[in-house]
């Protein structure tokens, strides 16, 4: 073999050796490069889970609100339809009465057209005795009064018919509008329910992949709260607080209102139900009700609304703590007020 051929062979072997060692070194390089991203992905996964949980809670509370709105609209439909039916019934009755009176009025008009004599001179001419005259005049007086009464009644009924017709038309229009509004809200509600179900599926899928460390981070620190700090008494707000505290450790479930699983507003509803008081179903509706309370004047039983869109709620239990159902995977717990989310406002029921 010539020296040139040997040189070419050596060069080829060296090149082949370099190619064969690339996967090994590349694999090591990849492993080293992914060591940090694995940690980052883990943190990102937990952050993604929390974000999805917030979105699902927002969707759930929006859905509760839509349900409230739909029930309100449905009640309006029922009332509007009843008003329309009642107005139509009144109209039908008045039209029947008007038709009856129309016959009487037509008879008077025909008598007058034919030259009927219904005055005092006529009575004198046709009477053959004083008694007969009195009888004739008395009869004519009664006839005159009845005729005037019939005409007045006819005019009054006619005016009522006109108003009843307008009322019936307005009631029918209102009922039609109420039905359209209710159908629109129902469509929105169905869309929100579909969105929520998809978000729930995502949240649960990610939850199943979380590690023990991530689950511990999700649960957050444990805070001890002594129920004995809640004042004794039978006031509804104190009963509600005591009831809520018995649910510590119960799971968060979207749409649940107890007795052993809850979402945020559902826990508030259930706790106050134990005190015989009915609260609105959504956190937004709970914000819209009750009496506004400043943060400096909070008392046990007050509801604290969180986030600018009022999509979360908890109950103040005293000593700077609030009990709430926060998110899927985290049970009902007591935490400091600001640990439950960005403070919005408070309401007293």
Steps between C-alpha positions, in 0.01 A plus 500: 500500500641836408569768754218714351244221538606437860459869579151501352405189702624653826309819432182301430537298823552816703189658348296185569623496860393861544152426362456193723587696814252781424185323633666426830628850553179649362299286740706619792466853379124463475478351847700786642295751308166353613589472867403863562195503266359194683487708817360793308236282337404366841448852631322598183272199534395604850453859386294376207290291737433797726412719201260238365348461844435876514348495153278209596389678817425814300300294252315323782401825672402653165288192436333534841430863414354400164278247676372772732439727202324224308270420793423872531422522129292182511295646787453816294373286212248332731380834638487661156302213352259506793457876463441459128240227556327707769495810281360301209230350727400848620493620140277210395255569786484871422449436132209269585349768727557762232315283245206469739486874561539566131160333449337734751663806343400389153135462619500857634647630176240312293211629720624855464538455126143378470368807683419343835354750744671495833432847642249660743282651225447155358385381843242779525361428155454129551370511861123479559509564876721663763612158624579391147707816453698434815556142395613606153735768631643266761560237237663750266723628783616146578556429133703818463714418801556142379589618152751750638641235732534249216680754285738596782567135577565430133752786481675382817520140382623612161782696666586200718508274194746735332726501808467123548600447138810715549582314824459163333721603209767638737488188719535276196797704378660484845448123516656456156801711602534308828499168315770626260714626790459173691598298193808717453605453862435126472727479195771690688455268798538192283817646346642576845418148616684352200800726559509408868488128427799531266692702757419249772632219282826691446539578869443140601741371236778728622420423863557130436852578374607714796770365728477485877718809527274686259188391686651625825582832337146517365345434841714775656578540869265383771357762734351414834188686602337450836117484451467622858602843372159528331260679738223286646145572398202401289522786251483375142853616414651321800309180423623524140863534611474202734339296221769596250777403742360147522573458127876549524665225295204444266592492129451775244255398227369736234131574547477323837305646792560231759450332724853356462639664185492860388606770262574847640153655486338164570670490841358842584150393391514179703638664815227762509234242420590339833400831658174515307614774265505479120792652311533558125675215319795674332785707642399788270142485625626481859698817434185665363301414813546552870633817662843639407755475780841665519802281561562672833152403623497131408310268733470118502253392233577782257566388144825614341493529123825451308636607161384792287239280330365377837568139396595370845354533848583396855356554847671702769535295817684753714856585607598585139403160356256385234363155419459414132485226241785608273558264209491139386749291693503733800245428775296756691741680731557805716764746379596863564274742312753591232605139442160429343555742212500870413254671737208668324234587759282357775130449556294434812184286483 
